[in-house]
Amino acid sequence: MALAALAIGLVSGAGALGNGLVLAGAGLGKLRHRALLSGVVGNYRLLPDALVGPVALTLPWVELGLGAALVAVPFTGGVWTQVAGAAGAGLLLVFALAMGINLARGRGAIDCGCGRSELRQPLSRALVARNLVLAAPLLLVAAGGARVPLQGFDLVSLVVGGVAIALSYHLFNALVALRASPLAATLLPARRQG
C-alpha cells in the first residue's frame, strides 16, 4: 500500500509540476503576443463576440496563476493543491473540448493558439489527445493523490519527472507543428496513394 501511495504521489506531483511549467510558459507566451490573442480566441467561434476580448485579456493571467499554483503542489499540502489540480485539469479539458468541437465542424485549419507564433499549429486529434494525457495526473491531484510528503531522492525524481513532462510537451508540439507545415513535404517520404 505504501508503494502504491508513493507511486501516485510521484506521478501526480510530477504531473502538477510539469503542467505548471507548461501553463506558466503558455501564459507568458500569450502575454508576449497579446495583440494576436483576441483573434485566436475568436477563431474558435465558441464564445459570443462580447466575451472574446475579456477571455483573451484574462486567459494569460489565469494560465500564469494556475501554473504557479501547480508548480507549488509538490511542495505544499492542503485543499488548495486539490483545487489547483481540478482547475488545471478543467482548463486542459476545456481546451481539448474546444479543439474537438472545431475539428468536428471541419475547422482543423485554424491555429490552436498553444504554440509559438513562428511555428503555427493547426488543430488535430493529436493535440486533443495531448491535452487529455496532460489532464490525467491533474485529476489524481484533484482526488488527493499528491498528499504523500516526498523527501530526498523521491523529491528529486518528482522534479526530474516534472521537467521531463514540460520538455516532452514542447517536443510534441514542435513535431506536430512541423508535420503540418509545408516543410514536412521535404522532410518526410512521400506517402503512397492507395
C-alpha positions as CSV (number, residue, x, y, z in Angstrom):
1,M,0.0,0.0,0.0
2,A,2.8,2.4,0.9
3,L,4.5,1.8,-2.5
4,A,1.3,2.5,-4.4
5,A,0.7,5.7,-2.5
6,L,4.3,6.7,-3.2
7,A,3.8,6.0,-6.9
8,I,0.6,8.0,-7.0
9,G,2.4,10.8,-5.2
10,L,5.2,10.8,-7.7
11,V,3.0,10.7,-10.8
12,S,0.6,13.3,-9.5
13,G,3.4,15.6,-8.2
14,A,5.4,15.3,-11.4
15,G,2.3,15.9,-13.4
16,A,1.4,19.0,-11.4
17,L,4.9,20.4,-11.7
18,G,5.2,19.7,-15.4
19,N,1.7,21.1,-16.2
20,G,2.5,24.1,-14.0
21,L,5.6,24.8,-16.1
22,V,3.7,24.3,-19.3
23,L,0.8,26.6,-18.3
24,A,3.2,29.3,-16.9
25,G,5.1,29.2,-20.2
26,A,1.9,29.4,-22.2
27,G,0.7,32.4,-20.2
28,L,4.0,34.2,-20.7
29,G,3.8,33.4,-24.5
30,K,0.2,34.7,-24.7
31,L,1.3,37.9,-22.9
32,R,4.1,38.4,-25.4
33,H,1.7,38.0,-28.3
34,R,-1.4,39.5,-26.6
35,A,-2.2,41.6,-29.7
36,L,-3.0,38.3,-31.6
37,L,-4.8,36.5,-28.8
38,S,-8.2,38.0,-29.4
39,G,-8.1,36.7,-33.0
40,V,-7.0,33.3,-31.8
41,V,-9.8,33.1,-29.2
42,G,-12.4,34.5,-31.7
43,N,-11.3,32.0,-34.4
44,Y,-12.6,29.1,-32.3
45,R,-16.2,30.6,-32.7
46,L,-17.3,29.2,-29.4
47,L,-17.9,32.5,-27.5
48,P,-20.2,35.4,-28.1
49,D,-18.2,38.3,-29.6
50,A,-18.7,40.3,-26.4
51,L,-16.7,37.7,-24.4
52,V,-13.8,37.2,-26.8
53,G,-11.9,40.3,-25.6
54,P,-12.3,39.7,-21.9
55,V,-11.4,36.0,-22.3
56,A,-8.3,36.9,-24.3
57,L,-7.4,39.5,-21.7
58,T,-7.7,37.2,-18.7
59,L,-6.5,33.9,-20.1
60,P,-2.8,34.6,-19.9
61,W,-3.1,35.6,-16.3
62,V,-5.2,32.6,-15.5
63,E,-2.6,30.3,-17.0
64,L,0.2,32.1,-15.1
65,G,-1.6,31.9,-11.8
66,L,-2.6,28.3,-12.3
67,G,0.9,27.4,-13.5
68,A,2.4,28.9,-10.3
69,A,-0.2,27.0,-8.1
70,L,0.6,23.7,-9.9
71,V,4.3,24.2,-9.6
72,A,3.8,24.6,-5.8
73,V,1.6,21.4,-5.4
74,P,4.5,19.0,-4.7
75,F,5.9,21.3,-2.1
76,T,2.7,22.3,-0.3
77,G,-0.4,20.5,1.0
78,G,-4.0,21.0,1.9
79,V,-7.1,21.5,0.0
80,W,-5.6,24.2,-2.3
81,T,-3.5,21.5,-4.0
82,Q,-6.7,19.7,-4.9
83,V,-8.3,22.9,-6.1
84,A,-5.2,23.6,-8.3
85,G,-5.3,20.1,-9.7
86,A,-9.0,20.4,-10.5
87,A,-8.7,23.8,-12.1
88,G,-5.7,22.7,-14.2
89,A,-7.4,19.6,-15.4
90,G,-10.5,21.6,-16.1
91,L,-8.6,24.2,-18.2
92,L,-6.9,21.5,-20.2
93,L,-10.2,19.6,-20.8
94,V,-11.9,22.9,-21.9
95,F,-9.1,23.4,-24.4
96,A,-9.4,19.8,-25.6
97,L,-13.2,20.2,-25.9
98,A,-12.8,23.5,-27.9
99,M,-10.4,21.8,-30.3
100,G,-12.6,18.8,-30.6
101,I,-15.7,20.8,-31.4
102,N,-13.8,22.7,-34.1
103,L,-12.4,19.5,-35.6
104,A,-15.9,18.1,-35.7
105,R,-17.1,21.2,-37.5
106,G,-14.3,20.7,-40.1
107,R,-12.3,23.7,-38.9
108,G,-9.0,22.0,-38.3
109,A,-7.0,24.6,-40.2
110,I,-7.3,27.2,-37.5
111,D,-4.3,27.8,-35.2
112,C,-4.7,26.1,-31.8
113,G,-3.1,29.1,-30.0
114,C,-0.9,26.8,-28.0
115,G,2.3,27.1,-30.0
116,R,4.8,29.8,-30.8
117,S,3.8,32.3,-33.4
118,E,6.6,31.2,-35.7
119,L,5.5,27.6,-35.6
120,R,1.8,27.6,-36.3
121,Q,-0.2,24.6,-35.1
122,P,-3.4,23.7,-36.9
123,L,-5.9,21.8,-34.8
124,S,-5.5,18.0,-34.8
125,R,-6.7,14.9,-32.9
126,A,-3.1,14.6,-31.6
127,L,-3.4,18.0,-29.8
128,V,-6.7,16.9,-28.3
129,A,-5.1,13.6,-27.1
130,R,-2.1,15.6,-25.7
131,N,-4.4,17.7,-23.5
132,L,-6.3,14.6,-22.3
133,V,-3.0,13.0,-21.3
134,L,-1.8,16.1,-19.6
135,A,-5.0,16.4,-17.6
136,A,-4.8,12.8,-16.3
137,P,-2.2,13.4,-13.5
138,L,-4.0,16.6,-12.5
139,L,-7.2,14.5,-11.9
140,L,-5.1,12.5,-9.5
141,V,-4.0,15.7,-7.7
142,A,-7.7,16.8,-7.6
143,A,-8.6,13.5,-6.0
144,G,-5.9,14.0,-3.3
145,G,-3.1,11.9,-4.9
146,A,-0.4,14.5,-4.1
147,R,-0.8,14.2,-0.3
148,V,2.2,11.9,0.2
149,P,5.1,14.1,1.5
150,L,8.2,13.4,-0.5
151,Q,11.8,13.9,0.5
152,G,15.3,13.2,-0.7
153,F,15.6,11.1,-3.8
154,D,11.8,10.8,-4.2
155,L,11.6,14.6,-4.4
156,V,14.4,14.8,-6.9
157,S,12.7,12.1,-9.0
158,L,9.5,14.2,-8.9
159,V,11.3,17.3,-10.1
160,V,13.1,15.5,-12.9
161,G,9.8,13.9,-14.0
162,G,8.0,17.3,-14.0
163,V,10.7,18.9,-16.1
164,A,10.6,15.9,-18.4
165,I,6.9,16.3,-18.9
166,A,7.3,20.0,-19.7
167,L,10.1,19.3,-22.2
168,S,8.1,16.5,-23.8
169,Y,5.2,18.9,-24.2
170,H,7.4,21.3,-26.2
171,L,8.9,18.5,-28.2
172,F,5.5,17.1,-29.0
173,N,4.2,20.5,-30.1
174,A,7.2,21.1,-32.3
175,L,6.8,17.7,-34.0
176,V,3.0,18.1,-34.6
177,A,3.5,21.6,-35.9
178,L,6.4,20.5,-38.2
179,R,4.3,17.6,-39.5
180,A,1.6,20.1,-40.5
181,S,4.0,22.6,-42.1
182,P,4.9,22.9,-45.7
183,L,8.4,21.9,-44.7
184,A,7.1,18.4,-43.9
185,A,6.8,17.5,-47.6
186,T,10.6,18.0,-47.9
187,L,11.4,16.1,-44.7
188,L,9.0,13.1,-44.9
189,P,9.0,10.5,-47.6
190,A,6.1,10.7,-50.0
191,R,3.0,8.8,-48.8
192,R,1.8,6.2,-51.2
193,Q,-1.6,6.7,-52.7
194,G,-3.8,3.6,-52.1
